[in-house]
Amino acid sequence: MTDAPENYKKVDLHIHTPESVCYSDEEANADDIVQAALAVKLNAIAVTDHNTVKGIDSVREAVKNTELIIIPGVELTTRHGHFLALFEVDTSIDEMDTFLDDFGLDRQGRGDAHTLIATEIETVLRKIKEHGGIAIAAHADRWPSGFLETKDTRKRKQEIHENEYLDAIEITIPKNRIAWENGQIRGYPMKRACIQGSDAHNPIEIGRRSVYIKMDTVKLTEMKKALENYATHILFPDDINESP
């Protein structure tokens, strides 16, 4: 694995923990997640379990005495696909639970990707912004939970893609990145910042789809700036010839 280029942070913005019902490694714990991230030289990971924030603090505890930064987040299941909500590094679990409560999300169903937020996606994205977060369309191009691959109409998908509160799309086909960034995908002319993430459901998957973000320190304010200036502030591994 390659060290991050100067002034860039190597990050994986889509990590799950055993708090996600569909996590595939029953023996894994927070320490395993942190060690896996350090092994591939990540500077930061976003903990984004399905509809729950319960796993964040255990990973925060595990990174003590390391330089790894934890970005608290959650992967939301909506009728229009999955979306990541990322928050500032020091955001408390209580604050994030309040955010989930705003959707009337049943606490008994938290952690399950099948627990559905019935709220319209426009409201979901707006509430992410109101709570100070970043909204990213999770694995947007992957069936069946990426918003581009749902049963919504093309018009509905275009509306989501053009939503003012959507900060970026997470793609799983890197070769299409430039087309998305330049508004060259048929039917989707709006230029969009792209990232990729591992969507890791066990430690060995962490870092398999990392990105490099230009920022002096890992802060949401700097990440927002990078997404707005993605042409110069976001790098994929192929941009620096990183070996897999």
C-alpha positions in Angstrom: 0.0 0.0 0.0 1.1 3.5 -0.8 1.4 6.4 1.7 -1.0 9.3 1.1 0.3 12.1 -1.2 1.4 15.2 0.6 -1.6 17.2 2.0 -4.0 14.4 1.3 -5.7 12.0 3.7 -6.3 8.4 2.8 -9.9 7.6 3.9 -12.5 4.9 3.7 -15.9 6.6 4.2 -18.1 3.5 4.3 -17.3 1.1 7.1 -19.7 -1.2 9.0 -19.3 -2.8 12.5 -20.9 -5.9 14.1 -23.8 -3.5 15.0 -25.0 -4.0 11.4 -27.2 -7.1 11.4 -25.7 -8.2 8.1 -22.0 -8.0 9.3 -20.3 -11.1 8.0 -17.6 -11.7 10.7 -19.2 -12.7 13.9 -15.9 -12.8 15.8 -14.7 -9.3 14.8 -14.6 -6.4 17.3 -13.7 -2.7 17.3 -10.0 -3.5 17.8 -10.0 -5.7 14.7 -11.6 -2.9 12.6 -9.0 -0.3 13.8 -6.0 -2.6 13.2 -7.3 -3.5 9.7 -7.6 0.3 8.9 -4.1 0.9 10.2 -2.7 -2.0 8.2 -3.7 -0.4 4.9 -2.4 3.0 6.1 -5.8 4.8 6.3 -5.8 8.2 8.0 -9.5 8.1 8.7 -12.6 5.8 8.5 -16.3 6.7 8.6 -18.3 4.3 10.8 -21.6 4.0 8.9 -23.7 1.2 10.2 -27.2 0.5 8.9 -29.7 2.8 10.6 -27.8 2.9 13.9 -24.9 4.7 15.5 -24.4 2.2 18.3 -21.1 1.0 17.1 -19.3 4.3 16.9 -18.1 4.8 20.4 -16.5 1.4 20.7 -14.4 2.2 17.6 -13.6 5.6 19.0 -12.3 3.9 22.1 -10.2 1.5 20.1 -8.4 4.2 18.2 -7.0 5.8 21.4 -3.2 5.9 21.2 -3.3 5.7 17.4 -3.5 8.4 14.8 -6.6 7.0 13.1 -9.5 9.4 13.0 -13.1 8.3 13.3 -15.8 10.1 11.3 -19.2 9.3 12.8 -21.9 8.4 10.4 -24.8 6.2 9.5 -26.2 4.5 6.4 -29.8 5.3 6.0 -32.3 3.0 4.2 -34.9 5.0 2.3 -37.5 4.1 -0.2 -35.2 5.6 -2.8 -32.0 3.7 -1.9 -29.3 4.0 0.7 -27.6 7.2 1.7 -24.7 8.0 4.0 -24.8 10.8 6.5 -21.4 11.8 7.8 -20.9 14.2 10.8 -18.2 16.2 12.4 -15.6 14.1 14.3 -16.7 15.2 17.7 -20.4 14.7 17.2 -21.9 12.8 20.1 -23.9 9.6 19.9 -26.8 11.4 21.6 -26.8 14.1 18.9 -26.8 11.4 16.2 -29.6 9.4 17.9 -31.6 12.6 18.0 -31.0 12.9 14.2 -32.4 9.3 13.7 -35.3 10.0 16.0 -36.3 12.9 13.7 -37.3 10.2 11.2 -39.3 8.2 13.7 -36.9 5.4 13.2 -37.9 2.4 15.4 -35.1 1.7 17.9 -35.9 -2.0 17.8 -35.0 -2.1 14.1 -31.8 -0.1 14.2 -28.9 -1.9 12.8 -31.0 -3.7 10.2 -30.6 -2.5 6.5 -34.3 -3.5 6.0 -35.5 -1.0 8.5 -37.1 1.6 6.2 -37.2 5.4 6.7 -40.6 6.3 5.1 -39.6 10.0 4.9 -39.3 11.4 1.3 -35.7 11.6 0.3 -35.7 15.4 -0.1 -36.5 15.7 3.6 -33.9 13.1 4.5 -31.2 15.0 2.6 -32.3 18.3 4.1 -32.3 17.0 7.6 -28.7 15.7 7.2 -27.7 19.2 6.2 -29.7 20.8 9.1 -27.9 18.5 11.5 -24.5 19.7 10.1 -23.8 16.6 8.1 -22.7 15.6 4.6 -25.0 13.6 2.4 -23.6 10.9 0.1 -25.6 8.5 -2.1 -24.3 5.1 -1.1 -23.1 2.7 -3.8 -25.3 4.8 -6.1 -24.7 2.6 -9.2 -25.2 -0.8 -7.5 -28.3 -2.9 -7.6 -30.6 -3.0 -5.7 -29.9 -0.4 -3.0 -28.1 2.4 -5.0 -30.6 5.1 -5.9 -29.8 4.7 -9.6 -30.7 1.0 -9.5 -34.0 1.2 -7.6 -37.5 0.9 -9.2 -38.0 4.6 -9.2 -38.7 6.3 -12.5 -35.9 7.9 -14.4 -37.4 11.3 -13.6 -37.4 10.5 -9.9 -33.8 9.4 -10.0 -32.8 12.6 -11.9 -34.5 14.7 -9.2 -32.5 12.9 -6.5 -29.3 13.3 -8.5 -29.9 17.0 -8.8 -31.0 17.6 -5.2 -29.3 20.6 -3.7 -28.5 18.8 -0.4 -26.7 15.9 -2.0 -23.0 16.4 -1.6 -21.5 13.5 -3.5 -22.2 10.1 -5.0 -20.4 6.9 -4.0 -19.7 4.9 -7.1 -18.6 1.2 -7.5 -17.5 1.5 -11.1 -14.4 3.8 -11.0 -14.1 4.0 -14.8 -17.3 6.0 -14.9 -16.0 8.6 -12.4 -14.9 11.2 -14.9 -18.2 11.0 -16.8 -20.2 11.6 -13.5 -17.9 14.4 -12.5 -18.3 16.1 -15.9 -22.1 15.5 -16.3 -21.6 13.2 -19.2 -23.8 10.3 -18.1 -26.9 10.1 -20.3 -29.8 11.7 -18.5 -27.7 13.0 -15.6 -26.1 16.2 -16.8 -25.4 17.7 -13.4 -21.7 17.5 -12.5 -21.2 15.5 -9.3 -18.3 14.9 -6.9 -17.6 11.1 -6.7 -16.0 9.0 -4.0 -15.7 5.3 -3.4 -15.9 3.3 -0.2 -15.3 -0.2 0.9 -18.8 -0.8 2.3 -16.8 -3.2 4.5 -18.8 -5.8 6.4 -15.8 -7.5 7.8 -12.3 -6.2 8.7 -10.5 -7.7 5.7 -12.6 -5.5 3.3 -11.5 -2.2 4.9 -9.7 0.0 2.5 -10.4 -2.0 -0.6 -11.9 1.1 -2.2 -10.3 4.1 -0.5 -10.0 7.7 -1.7 -7.5 10.5 -1.0 -9.0 13.8 0.1 -7.0 17.0 0.2 -7.3 18.5 3.7 -4.9 19.6 6.4 -6.8 17.9 9.1 -9.7 15.4 9.1 -12.7 17.8 9.6 -16.1 17.8 8.0 -15.6 21.5 7.1 -12.5 20.6 5.1 -14.2 17.5 3.6 -17.1 19.7 2.4 -14.6 22.1 0.8 -12.9 19.1 -0.9 -16.1 17.8 -2.3 -16.9 21.2 -3.7 -13.5 21.3 -5.4 -13.4 17.6 -6.3 -11.4 18.1 -9.5 -8.3 19.1 -7.5 -9.1 17.7 -4.0 -10.3 14.1 -4.6 -8.0 11.4 -5.8 -8.7 7.7 -6.5 -5.9 5.1 -6.1 -5.5 4.9 -9.9 -4.6 8.6 -10.0 -1.5 7.9 -8.0 -0.8 4.4 -9.4 -1.5 2.7 -6.1 -1.1 -1.0 -6.3 -4.2 -3.0 -5.2 
